[in-house]
Structures are given as C-alpha cells and as structure tokens.
Amino acid sequence: MATQNVVQLPNQSEVEQAKQSSRTLSKYTDADRVQLSLRGDNGEADDLILPGHVLQILLDVLSEMSRGNAVSVVPYHQELSTQEAANLLNVSRPFLVSLLENGDIPFRKVGAHRRVMLQDVLNYQKANRQHRKYALDELGRLSQDEDMGY
C-alpha cells in the first residue's frame, strides 16, 4: 500500500456528506459485522461485508471529516521520523530527542537519523496520559482531605 503525504482538507460539501454518513453508520456500531451496498457515479455497484471494528475506523474518519479535519491512516507498525513523532505527541523535536536518549521511548538509528515505531510513541502517549490522570486524581483527593479538616 503506497502512502501519500498530501494533506487535503474536506470541502464544505464533503463535510456535510461526512456528517450525514456518520449519522447513518452510527446506528450499526454494536454490530460484529456489517454489509454495505456501494454504487458509484460511474454505474458500478458492489456489496461489501466489513468487520465491526473496520466500521468504527470508518466512523472515526467520517467524524473527523465532519469537523473539517484532514485524516491520515497510518499502519500501526509504521516507523516515524523524530519530527513526525514530536508532532504526534505535540512536543518539540528536541524534547522528543531527550525522551529517546533517556530511554523513555525506544528508537533505532538509520545512519545519523533516529527512527521511532508508531506503536512505541502511542504506548508512551497512553502511559503519559495515565500518569497525568493518576496525578490529577491524587491532587483532587489531597485537596478534598484538606477541605475536610476545616
């Protein structure tokens, strides 16, 4: 599968089509599989059977498009450059490099360049969110304990 790096924002017509399609498809989110009938403006027609989790991915794509966002599908085992990984985490590239060098995220070197697996970046992101949630919960608990003393 060839990947394209061209970002194309949906136009207003596509945003409206995405909203309508996502509302229709959302009725089937609990299904283990769905059958879709397709008809193109070229006269072609086909039936497809999709697993439920593929329908959820399609719904996620339509949801983002309905907000006017561009969407990219990336294989889970994709390697990222340090800039791509930094963009995904919403941090600077130097900060990401420090995470790599500290061993927080695994990487490999290709010549002088570092490469990071998407799954490792996503695992770091998930662990970081869990750590933040725990810290906020603990802070809330401590705050409540202090208020109870008065």
C-alpha positions in Angstrom: 0.0 0.0 0.0 1.5 3.3 -1.1 1.1 6.2 1.3 0.6 9.8 0.3 1.8 12.7 2.3 -0.6 15.2 0.7 -3.0 16.8 3.2 -6.4 17.6 1.7 -8.9 19.3 3.9 -12.5 18.3 3.1 -14.6 21.0 1.3 -18.0 22.1 2.7 -19.9 19.5 0.6 -17.6 16.7 1.9 -18.1 17.9 5.5 -21.9 17.7 5.0 -21.6 14.3 3.4 -19.4 13.1 6.2 -21.9 14.3 8.8 -24.8 12.5 7.1 -22.9 9.3 6.5 -21.6 9.2 10.1 -25.2 9.6 11.4 -26.3 6.7 9.3 -23.4 4.4 10.1 -23.5 5.1 13.8 -26.7 3.0 14.0 -24.5 -0.1 13.4 -21.7 0.5 15.9 -22.7 -2.5 18.0 -22.7 -4.9 15.1 -20.0 -7.6 14.8 -20.1 -7.1 11.0 -22.0 -5.0 8.5 -22.9 -5.4 4.9 -22.6 -2.2 2.7 -24.0 -1.7 -0.7 -21.9 0.7 -2.9 -22.9 2.5 -6.0 -20.5 4.8 -7.8 -21.4 7.6 -10.1 -19.8 5.5 -12.8 -22.6 2.9 -12.6 -20.5 0.3 -10.8 -22.2 -1.4 -7.8 -20.9 -3.9 -5.2 -21.7 -5.3 -1.8 -19.1 -5.4 1.0 -19.0 -7.1 4.3 -16.9 -5.3 6.9 -15.9 -6.4 10.4 -17.4 -4.1 13.1 -14.0 -2.7 14.1 -13.5 -1.6 10.5 -16.8 0.2 10.6 -15.6 2.0 13.8 -12.5 3.2 11.9 -14.7 4.4 9.1 -16.9 6.3 11.6 -13.8 7.9 13.2 -12.6 9.1 9.8 -16.1 10.5 8.9 -16.3 12.1 12.4 -13.0 14.0 11.8 -14.0 15.0 8.3 -17.4 16.3 9.5 -15.3 18.7 11.7 -13.4 19.8 8.6 -10.2 17.9 9.6 -7.9 16.1 7.2 -7.4 12.4 8.1 -4.4 10.1 7.5 -4.4 6.3 8.1 -1.1 5.0 9.2 -0.1 1.4 9.7 0.4 0.5 13.4 3.9 -0.8 12.6 4.9 2.4 10.8 8.3 4.0 11.5 8.3 7.7 12.2 10.9 10.4 12.0 11.6 12.3 15.1 9.7 15.3 13.7 6.7 13.1 12.9 6.8 11.6 16.4 7.1 15.0 18.0 4.2 16.3 16.0 2.1 13.3 17.1 2.9 14.0 20.8 2.6 17.8 20.3 6.1 18.4 21.7 9.2 20.0 20.2 11.6 17.7 18.3 14.5 18.5 20.8 12.2 17.4 23.7 11.3 14.2 21.8 15.0 13.5 21.2 15.6 13.9 25.0 12.8 11.3 25.6 14.6 9.0 23.2 18.0 9.5 24.7 16.6 9.0 28.2 15.1 5.6 27.2 11.5 6.7 27.6 10.7 5.7 24.0 12.7 3.1 22.1 14.3 4.0 18.8 16.8 2.9 16.3 19.3 4.8 14.3 19.5 4.7 10.5 22.7 6.4 9.7 22.6 9.7 11.6 18.8 9.6 11.9 16.6 8.3 14.6 13.5 6.2 13.8 10.7 5.6 16.2 7.9 3.0 15.9 4.4 4.5 15.9 3.3 1.8 18.4 6.1 2.9 20.8 5.0 6.6 20.5 1.4 5.6 21.1 2.4 3.4 24.1 4.3 6.4 25.6 1.4 8.7 25.0 -1.0 6.3 26.7 1.3 5.8 29.7 1.8 9.5 30.0 -2.0 10.2 30.0 -2.5 7.5 32.6 0.3 9.0 34.8 -1.3 12.5 34.4 -4.8 11.2 35.3 -3.4 9.5 38.4 -1.6 12.6 39.5 -4.7 14.8 39.0 -6.8 12.2 40.9 -4.3 12.2 43.7 -4.2 16.0 43.8 -8.0 16.1 43.9 -8.0 13.6 46.8 -5.5 15.6 48.7 -7.4 18.8 48.1 -10.6 17.1 49.5 -8.7 15.8 52.5 -7.5 19.3 53.3 -11.0 20.8 52.9 -12.5 18.1 55.3 -10.2 19.3 58.1 -12.0 22.7 58.4 
